[in-house]
Amino acid sequence: MQFSPIRTAIIAIVALLGVLFAVPSFLPQNVRDAWPSFLPKQTVVLGLDLQGGSHLLLQVNEDGIVTERLQTLRRDVRNTLANQNGIGNLITTDEATQSLTIELTDPTQKEAARTAIQALQNTVSNSLISVGGVQELAFGETPDGKLTVSLTPEGVTERMSALVAQSIEVIRKRVDELGTTEPSIQRQGTNRVLVQVPGFGDSQRLKDIISRTARLTFHMVYPGMSAAQAQAQGLPAGTMILPSQDGGEELLYEDVALGGESLVDAQPSYDTQRAMPVVSFRFDTRGAITFGQITSANVGQRFAIVLDNTVITAPQIQQPITGGTGQISGSFTTATANDLAVLLRAGALPASLDVVEERTVDASLGADSIQHGLTAGIVASVLVVAFMVIAYGLFGVFANISLILNIVLIFGALSMLGATLTLPGIAGIVLTIGMAVDANVLIYERMREEQKAGKSPLQAINAGFERAWGTIIDSHLTQLIAAIVLYFLGSGPVQGFAVTLALGILTSLFTSYTVTLYFVGMWYRARRPKTLKIQHFRFIPDGTKIPFMKISRYVIAFSIIASLLSIGSAYFKGFNLGIDFVGGTAIVIQHNDGPADVGQVRQLLDGLELGEVQVQGFGTPEDVLVRVQAQEGGQDADQAAVAKVRDALATENYTVRSTEAVSGTVSGELAWKGTIAVIIALVAILIYIWFRFEWQFALAAIVTTSHDIIMTIGLFSITGLEFNLTSIAAVLTLVGLSLNETVVVSDRVRENLRKHRKMPLPELIDLSINQTIVRTTITQFTVFLALIPLVLFGGEVIRSFTIAMTFGCLVGMYSSIIVNGPILINFGLKAKSEKDDTPATKTADGASV
């Protein structure tokens, strides 16, 4: 109770820093600009679901890399053997084995050929070509004497990794050319790039800009033979057939006469003679010389400009072009000419990128989400604050001061770390509001018990804070474990939820204990009361003797039946899986002229031949959710499906507010990661509780928590609530919440095992539950008060998440009170004997025995 000046200073400094870092997020831009330079100016970064924008997850196309590398290797081998060494050869490409087979016209030159092609060996590393990397090529021979050159798996992996690093730089240049603010471009794993562009709502244009390879090459057209003739008669050596933009085909030399890497500038312009948009380009000095030499030596021949393996134009060279400039003409609009110029200026991607996940949110929908989150947060705060005052009077006021500081510290920490706040993140803060007072309830109830046991007010206050501390640590750390697992195995908005939840757990440890103790100490020193009037309202009276263990067999039977029903429903009925887990596209649309007609929307989409299409209301009467199954043609087909839906609905004045597309590859990964996350969280918590308690408590806690998970998952199956990534977040959060209450009861059981060594275990467990039932019901009620506003006002986006959390909150209270005890008995928990205890032994909440 004696706070040193250092402890007081620490509280003041932490509170001041929290306020200083939190305030800028709530100030308008003009006020922030005038904010003193020595004060923090960082603000909370709003996620795309709150401010609108586009999120793309791109994956390097491994097949394309292998195909292109084999083509380059084939040209190098042919050039090395035929042109440099005069060795005739016939080369066959096998993409399945990622190899080339070389048949020599003169077998006696095999050793010379082997030596020549082995000189092509190189090492590959993250910097693409460097000393110390892995060897890219392997050399061999077929049983019939033909030479082989193949790509090594290690070489392919390293090349992919290097190309991802190069792609990030190219993407960054392209996005910067668009003039967007604060884009996020980062690597994910070995072969993926995550791109998030706030405020950029045209996802289709962004995809075209980012994922288009934009590899520009110049080739001579093979003279005297058309593509059709070459296909009929056989391709001449060193040639290839490429499609042209006008729908035809062209026969070109394989060798690149000039590459786009020689470009130094590209700008959209207008050809007044032909009255059409074009793209003007300019080469560097070396490129200009090469371009002049090519056009001088091939006057009268056709020269093809190829973009991403499509012939844009193939004009005849009328005269030498020595100025190092030229034009690309085609069927361009002003917008497409501008985008092509952006691509050429930024440079070509070194590899093809496929969009495997896409999320786009309109700014208006983001504003609605912010409004929903704020409404839910304000209502939850008012309810929790009011309840604490009603339940604990002045002590409730102390708890509320800690709660308000806790929220300030969360926002301050988010600003300081530059963390992203998402809609599930707001839900995490609201949930923290309910959970933050949990520690204060534990402390206050312990103070009441100590005073009732005959201790003075000062002794009761000291004992309440000291003996509750161990339980508070245990309950908070179990929740923190779930939040950490959720962060590392979640993605996007789910990670935002994990961050706010984890920060709320850490800050509440500080505020609920240290800050509350400070205010209680100030009050006590000023008033010196004779007795402590702590609680003014309670759901359950003191001294209850409810015989929980006598009805345990019926409770266990009910839980087994309910669990079997949940498992049976999950197995036979299944789940209403979101596109996170099955792939496909979800589109939220809004009718601009009053309430939407779901039947009309369904009728408009029936004739589009998109496979299974689900149409349902989405929150407000004007909004509709359209879910389209993953298309067989892959990501391009999914984009085409979105365009069809958009065009069909535009005729009836519907606008698209958000799109979310997930490929089958990513959906499978997300489902697997979600399952692994739940398992890892359970195992980690099992280890922690096993370390802190006896093994029976650990196994009982895991069985109880598994019961709650099964019941909650059964809710999704039986009710048809959408099961998606946020549902996994709900399940993992429930793991922490459920264990929170289970730990409180288990702590008291262990304490009573030392106090009442001769009491029969069923009676001892009944005593422990009755002693803790008040705090269990109150803490769960405060969480419930925070969750109900989320259900009512949080919006449709997180509806299934909040409903599952609310249901799980009730199930967790039921299981921790009634289910956990019988499981402890069945696992053979026994009272401590005299020889097992020593005078120095302490219980988990600090009580000396």
N, C-alpha and C positions, 0 to 999 in steps of 0.2 A: 504493500500500500504506500510505501515511501518512494515516490518517484524522484530519481536523481535529476539534476539539471540536464544531464546528457540525454537521458531517455525522453525528457520533455522536449529538448531541442530536436531530437530525431523525429518525433511525431510532428512537430511544427514544420520542419524542413520537408518531410515527405508530403505533408498536406499542401504546403505552399507549391512545391514542384508539381504535384498533381494538378492543382488549379491552374498554374501557369501553362502547363502543356495542354490542358483540356480546353481552356477558354478560347484559343484561336479557332477551334473547330466550330464554334457557335457564333462567331463574329462575321459580319458581311465583309466582302473583299476590300472595300474602301477603308474600313476600320483596321483590317489586318495590315494594309499597306502603310497606315500611319502608326502602326505598333512599333514601340521602341526597338531598335536594332539589337540591343543586348538581351531581349526577351525571346523566348521560343516562338517561332512562327509556323512550325509544322502543324498540319491538320490531319484529321483522320481521312484516310483514302477510301472513298466510296467504291464498293464493288460495282461491276457492270450491271448487276441486277438492281442496283439502286440509282445509278446515274445514266444507265443506258450505254450501249456500245456493243462491240463484237468480240467474241472469244473464239479462236480457232486453234485446234490441236492438229499439227501437221506431222506426217510421218514420211520419212525418206522411202522412196520406192526401191526396194532392194533388187527386184527383178530388172527394173530399168537400169540400175547401176551396173549390174552384171552384164546385161545385154550391150550397153554402150561400151563397157570395158573390153568385152570380147570383140566388138567391132574394131575398136582402136588397136587391140592386140593383133587382130587378123591383118590389118593394114601394115602394122610394124613388122610382122613376120614376113609378109609377102615382099615388102620393100627390102628387108634385110637379106632375104634369100635371093630373090630374082634381080632386084636392081643393083644391090651392092656386091653380091657374090656370084651372080649368074647361075643360080641353081634353080632349075625348073621345079614347080610344085603345084599341087592341088590341095587347097585347104578346105576342110569341112568343120562347121561349127556345131557343137552340141551344147545347147543352153541347159539341158537337164543336168549334165555332169559338169557344167561350167568349164568346158575345155575345147581346144582345137586339135584336130587330127590332120597331120601333114603327110601327104603322099608325094614322094619325090619321083620325078620322071627318070632320073638316073640314080638308082639305089647305091651305086658306088660312092656317091657324094654324101652318104649319110653322116659320117663323122664330121665332115666340114659343115654340114647343115646343123648338126647338133651343137657344135661349138659356136656357130653364128647366132643361133636363137638363144642360147644360154646367156649370151651377152646382154639380152634384154631384161635379165633379172634385176629387180629393184626392191627396196624395202619401203614399207608403208607405215606411217605412224599418224598421230593426231595432227601433225603439221603436214600431212599428206606424203611428202617425200623427204626423208631425213635419215641421218645415220642413226642406227640403233633401233629401228623399227622391225617389223616382222617381214619375212620374205613373202612377196605377193604371188610368185609363180612357182609351179612345180613342173618338172620335166620328166617325161617317161617315154615308153615305147609299147605299142600294141603287140599282141602275139604274132601278127603277120608282118611285123617289121616297120610299121608306120610310127613316126614321131608324134608325141603329144605334148601340148602345153596347157596346163590347167591353172585356174585361180585357186589359191589356198583359202580355206574358210577363215583363217585368222586374217589373211590379207583383205578379204571382203569386209570383215567386221571393222578393221582399222580404217579402211577407206570410207566406209559409211560414217564412222565417227568423225573423221576429218571433214567429210563433206557437210555434215550437220553444222560444224563450227563455221565453215565458209558460208553456208546458207543463212545462218543467223545474221552475219554481217550484211549480206545482200538484202535480206528482208528488212533490216533496220534502215538501210538507205532508202528502200522503196517506201516504207511507212513514213519516214521523215519527209519524203517528197510530197506526201499527201497533206502535209501541214497539220497533222493531228498533234495533240498535246499529251504528254506523259504516257506513251505506249509502253507496254511491258512485253519484252521479247526474251524468252529464256529457254534453255535446253531442258528437256525432260528425258532421262534415260540416255541410251546410246543412239537412238534413231528418231527422236521426236523433237519438235520445236513448238512451244506454246506462245501464241501471240494474242495479246489482249489490247484492244484499242478503245479507250473510253470515248463516248460521245460520237462514235462513227457508226451510224445506223444502217448504212448500205452494205450489208454483209456480202451480197453477191459481187459488188465491185471490189470489196476488200479481198475476197477469195481470188478473183481474177488477177488482181495486182500482186498478191503475195505468192500464190501457188503456181502461177504460170512460170515455166522455166525461162522463157525469153532468150533462148540460145539462138543467136543470129549467125548464120554462115553464108558464104557466097560460093557457089559451085558453077562450073561450066556445064552447059547442057550438051549431052552427047549428040553429035551431028549425024544426020542421015538416017536416023532410026527413031521411030516413035516408041512410047512405052508399050503400046499394044503389040507392036511387032517384036519388041524384045521379050515380052512374056510368051509369045508364040514360038519364037526361034531360040530362046535362051539368052540370058543376060550376058553381054560382053564383059570380059574381065575388068574388074575395077569400077563397075557401075552399080547404080541402085535406082530403084523406082520410088518416088515420093508423090503423095497426093498434092494437088494444087488447090488454092483457095477457091477457084472457080468450079470445082467439082471434078476436074480431069486429073491426069497423072503426067508426070514428067520423068524422062530418063536422064539421070545426071551422073557425072563422075563422082565416085566416092570421096576422092581427095578434096579437102577443103582448100579452095583457092585463097580464101581470106576469111579470118574469123572476126566475130563481133568484139573480141577483146581489144581490137585496134581502134574502136570508136572512142572518141573523147567527148562527143556531144550529140544530142538528138533533141529536136524540137518539133512540135506540131506546127504545120504551116498549111498554106492553101495554094493549090495549083490553079491559077486563074485561067490558063488555056483550056484545061479540061474541067474546070469548075468542080473541083473535088478536094477534100482534105487529104493531105499527105504528111509524111514524116521526113524531115530533112535531117541528114546526119553528116558528121565530119570525122575524118580519120586523124590519127596522130601522124607524125612524120613518116614513120616506117610504113604504116598502113597506106598513107597517101602514095608513097613510092610504089608499093606493091600493087595497089589499085591501078595506078597509071600504067605499070608494066603489063598487067593482065589485059586491060582494055586496049592498049596499043597493039598487043600481039594477037588479039582475037576480034578485030574489027569485022563485022559481018556475022559473028557468032552470037548465040544467045547466052546470056549470063543470068543465072537464077539467084534470087535473094530468098533464102530459106529461114523461116522462123519456126522453131520447135518442130522440125521435120515436116513442115508444110510449106510448099512453094507459094510465097506471097505474090511474086511477079517474076517473069523471066523475059525481059525485053532484049531486043537485039542491040548489040553494041554498034552505034552509028559512027562513033569517032572516039579517039582516045580521051579519057577523062583524067586530067593531070592535076586538078585543083584539090583533090582529096575530099570532095564533097559529093553528095548524091541524094536521091529521094527514094523513099519506099512508097509506092502507090498501091492501092487496093480498094476494097469496098469498105473504106473507113468512114465513120462519122466523126464529128468534131471531138466527141468524148473519147471514142476508141483510139483516135490518133493521139490524143493527149496522154492516155494511159500507156500506149505503146512507147511513146517518147519517155515517160517515166521509167518504164521497165528497162529500156535500152541505156538510159543514163545511169541507172543503179547497177547495171550489169546482170549477166545471166546467172541463174541459179546453177550451181554445179551438179545438181541432181534433181530429179522430179520429186515433188512433194504432194502427197495425197492428204486431203482434209478428212480426218477420221473422227473429229468431234467439232461441232459448231453450236454456239449459243449466241443469239442476238436478242437484245432487249431494246425496245423503243424507249426514248427518254420519258414519255408520258407514263408508261408502265412503271419505270423506275421511280418516278415521283409518287405514284400511287403506293408503291411498296414502302417508300419512306414514310408516307402518311400513315399507312397501316401500322408500321413498326412503332412510330412515335405514339400513336393512339394507344396501342397495346401496352407500351412501356409506361405511359402516364397513368393509365387506369390501374395497372398492376402495382405501381409505386404507391398510389393513393390507398389502394386496398390493403397492402402489406403494412404501410406506415400506420394507417388507422387501426388495424387489428392489433399491432404491437402496443399501441397506446392503450387500447381497450383492455388487452390482456395483462399488461405489466405496468401500466401507469407511468410513473416517472422513469422507471427502469426501461420501459419501452421507448421513451424519448431518447435515452442514452443509446439504445440499440439503433434507433432511427438515425441519429447523428452519425454513427459508424456506418450505417447503410448508405447514407448520402455521400459520405466521404469515399466509400467503397466504389460507388458508381463514378465519381469524379476521377478516382485513381485508375479505373479501367479505361476511361476515355483518354486520360493523360498518358497511360502506357501505350495505348493504340497509336496516339499521335507521335510519341517519342520513338516507337519502333517502326513507324511508317507502315503499320499493318493495315490490311484491307478490311473494311467493315461491309459485310454482306447482310442480306435479309435474314438468313439463318443466324448470322452473327448477332443481329439485334435480338433475335429470339434467345440466344445464349446470354445476353445481358439481362433480359427480362427474367430468364430462369435463375440467373445469379441473384436477382433481387429477392426471389423467394428463398433461395438456399442460404443467402448470406446471414440471415437472422437465425439460422439453425444453431450456430455456435453459441449465440447469446441465449437462446432457449436452453441449451444444455447447461450453460453456466448458471443461469437464474434458477433453474429447477434444482440444481445441485446445492445452491445457496439455501433454498427453501428446506431441503432435506437436512442440511447441516444445522440450520437454526432450529428445526423441529427436534433434532437430536439433542438439543440443549446447549449449543454453542452460542457465544455472544455474537452480536452483529459483525464485529470486526473479524472474528474467527470464521464466521460463516462466509463472509465475502472472500477472505483469503482461501479458504478451503474450496469454495465454489469455483474460483478461477484455476486453482492449482490442480484439483482432482478432475476437472472436466477437460484439461488440456490434452491429456493422452488420447481420450476418446475423440476430441476434435481433430487431432492430427491424423488418427487412423481413418476417420470418415472422410476427411478432405483428400488424403493421399489416394484412397481408392478411386475417388472421382477424378483426381488428377491423372492417374494411370490410364483411365478410359479416354480422357481428353488427349493425352499424348499419342496413344495408339490411333485415335481418330485423325489427328493431324498428319501423322506420317503415312497413313494408309488411305486417307480421304483425298479429295480433290476439289478445287474451286470453292464454291460457297460452303461446302462441308468443312473445309479447312478453316474458313472464317469463323464458323461456329465453334470449332475446337479451340481457336486462339482466344476468343472472348471468354469461353468457358474456363479455360486454364488460367487466364489472367484474373478472372473473377474469383477463382478458388484461392489463388495466391494472395490477392489483395484482401479478401475476406478473412484470411488467417491473421493478417496484420490488424485490420480495423476491428474485427469482432472481439479480439482478445486485448491487444495493447490499448487501442483507443477507448474502448468501452471501459476497461479497467481505469484508465486515466480519469474519465468523467465520474465514474462511481467513486473513485478515491477522493476527488475534489468535493463531491457532494457529502461524503462521509465526514471529511475533516471539517467541513463548514457546519453540518447539522448535528453530528454525534448522536444519532437516533438510538433509542433504547431497544427497539425492535425493527425488523425489516418487513415492511409490507410490500412484498414483491409482486405477487400475482393477484389481479383483480377479477379475472374471468378464466374459467377452465371448462373444458368439455366434459371431463370425467372427474369426479370428486376424489379427494385423498383417501388412502386406506382401502382401496378396492381389493377384493379377494376373489376375483373372477377365476373359476377353475378351468383354465385353458386346456390343461393336459387331460382332463376328464373327457373333453370332447375332441381330443386330438385324433382319435381313430376315424371319427366322422369327417373331420377337416381334411385329413390325409386322403381319405376315400374320395371326397369331393375334388381335391386338387388333382388326384390321379385321373379321375374321369374327365375333368376339364382339360387336362393336359393331353389326354388321349384324343379328345374331340378336336383340339387344336392341331395336333399332329395329323389326325385323320383328314381334317379339312384341308390342311396344307398338301397332303399327299394326293387326295382324290379330286379336290376342287381346284387346288393351286392358288396362284396369286394374280392380282391385277398388276402385273409388272410394268414399271415405267420404262421408258426408252433407254434409261441408264443401263438396264440389264438385258433388254431384248433387241436393242437397236431400232432405228427408224427415225421418224421426225415428228416433233410436237410443235404445233403452230397455234398461238393464241391470237384470235382475231376479235375485232370490236366493230359493232354496227354503229354507224355514225348518225343514224336517224331513229333513235329510240331502241327499245329492247330487241335483242336478236331472236330470230326464228330458227331454232335448232333443226326443225324439220326441213325448212327451206335450204339451210346450209347442207344438210345431208343429201337433199335432192340435187343440188348444184354439183356435188362432188361424185355422185353415183356413176356418171358416165365417163369419168376420167381414166378408168382402167388402172387404178393404182393399187389394186389388191385390197386388203382389209383396211378400211377407214373408219375410225371411231369419232363420233361427234357428241360433245356433251357441254352442258353449261359450265361456266368457270367463274364462280364468285358473283360478280354483278350481273344484272339482267342483260347488259349490252355485250358481255364477253362470252366467247365460245372457245372451247379447246378442241382442236382437230389433231388426231393422231394418225399418222400414215405409216404403214409397215415399211421395213427396209426393202428397197427396190433391188431387183436381181442384177441390175447393171452397175451396182456399186455406188460410190459417192456422186459421180456425175449424174446417175439416174435419180438419186435422192434430190439433188439440186433441181433437176428438171421437174420432179414431182412437186416441189415447193412452188416453182414458177407456175405450174398448171393450177395449183390451188389458189395462188394469189390472183391470177388472171380471171379464174372462174368466179371468185368472190367479189372482185372489183366491180363487176357488172351490177351488183346489188348493194354497192356502197359499204363494203366491209374493208377494213384496213388491218394489216398485219401488225401486231404489237410485239410479238417475240417469236423467234424460231429456235428450236433446239434439235440438232441432228447428231446422232451417235451411230457410228459404224458397228457392224457385228463384232469386229475384232476388239474394239474398245469396250463394248458392252460385256463381252465375256470376261475381260480383264477386271472390270469393275465388280462384277458379281463375285469373282474369285477373291479379289482383295477385300470385299465386304465380309465374306465368310471368314477369311484369315484374320481380319481385324477383331471380330467377336471372339475367336478362339484365343488369339494372343492376349486380349484384354483379360479373359477369364483365367488363363494360365498365370499371367503376371500378378493378378490380384490373389490367386491361390497361393503363390509363392510368398507374397507379402504377408498375408494373414497367417500362413503357416509359420512364418518367422516371428510374428508378433504374438500369436496365440498357440494353443495346442492344436495338433493335427485335426482333431474332431471339429473344432470351430472352423478351420479352413475348409474342410470338405463339406460341412453343413452349409457354410456361406455360399459355396459354389453351387451346391444342389439347389439351395433356395433361389439363388440368382438365375440359374438355368430354368427353374420353374417359372420365374417372372418373364424371362425371354420367350419361352414357349407360349405362355399365355398371350403375350403381346403380339408375337408373330401370328398366333391363331386369330387375333382380332383383325389383322390385315386380310387374312384369308376369308374369314366368315363374313366380314362386312364389305369386302371388295374395295377397301381403301387402296389407293395406289401405293405400291411398294417400290421405292426408288432409293437413291443415295441418301437422301435426308432421313429415310426410314432406318437405315443402318446407323446414322447418327443418333436417332431416337433410341434405338436398342442399346447402343453403347453408353449413352447417357443414363439410361435406366439401370445399367449394370452398376454405375457409381451411386445412383440414388438409392437403389435397393440395398446395396451393401452398406450405405451410410446408416440406415436404420438397423440393419442386422448387426453391425458392429456395436452400436449403442447397447442393444440388448445383450449381445455376447460379452461385452465388457462387464456389464452388471452381473451376468451369470458367473463369470470367472471371479469377480470380487466376492460374490456370495459363497462360492465354493470354498473360499478360505475362511469366511466368517462363520458359516454354518456347516461344519464338517459332518455332522451326524444327521442332517436333514435329508430325507429321501429326495432323490434327484427331481422327480416330477413336481414335488412341492417347491423345491428350490427354484426351478424354472418358472413356476407360477408366480412366486414371490418376485423374481427378477422382472418379469414382464409387467406385473402390476406396478412395480416401482418406476418403470420407465415408460409406461403407456401414455402418461400425460405429455411428456416431451415428444414422444413419437407422433402422437396425433397432432400436436401443435406445429411441429416442424413440417409435417406432410401437408397440413392445412395451409401454411404460408406458401409452400411450393404450389399448391393447388390454386391459391388466390392469384399467383403470378401466371399460371398456365391458362386459366379460364379466359382472361383478356386476349391472350394469344389465339385461342380457338375462335373467339368471337370477332376480334378486330385485326388479327395478324394477316389476313388475306388468304386467298386460295392457294398461293404458291407453296405455303408451308402448312396447309391445313392438315394433311395426313400426318405430318410430323408432330404437330401440336396435339392432335387428338390421341395419337399413340402415347405421347408423353403423359398426358392427363390420365389415360387408362392405366399406364404403367405405374404412375404415382400411387394410385389406389391399390393396385395389385401388390406393389412393393410394401406398402404399409400392412396389408393383410398377411403377406408371407413372413415378414420380419416378426410380427407379433405372434402368429398362430402356427405357421408351418415350420419355422426354424427349430423350435423347441423339441418337438417329437423326433426330428432328424438327429439332434444331438443325443437324445436318449438311445436311439437305434444304433448310433455309431459308438456306443459304449462309453460315453463321458462319465467320469467318476470324480467324486469329491477328493480333495487333497487330504492326505493323511498328515499327522503331526510331523513325521520325519521328512516330508516333502517340502516343508515350509521353514523359513527362518525369520527371525525378528526383522531382518533388513529387507525382506522381500516386499516389493511394491506392486500394486495392481497397475493395469494399463493407464488408469486415470490418475495415478499418483498417490493413491491411498496407502499409507503404511499399515502393515498388518503385524 
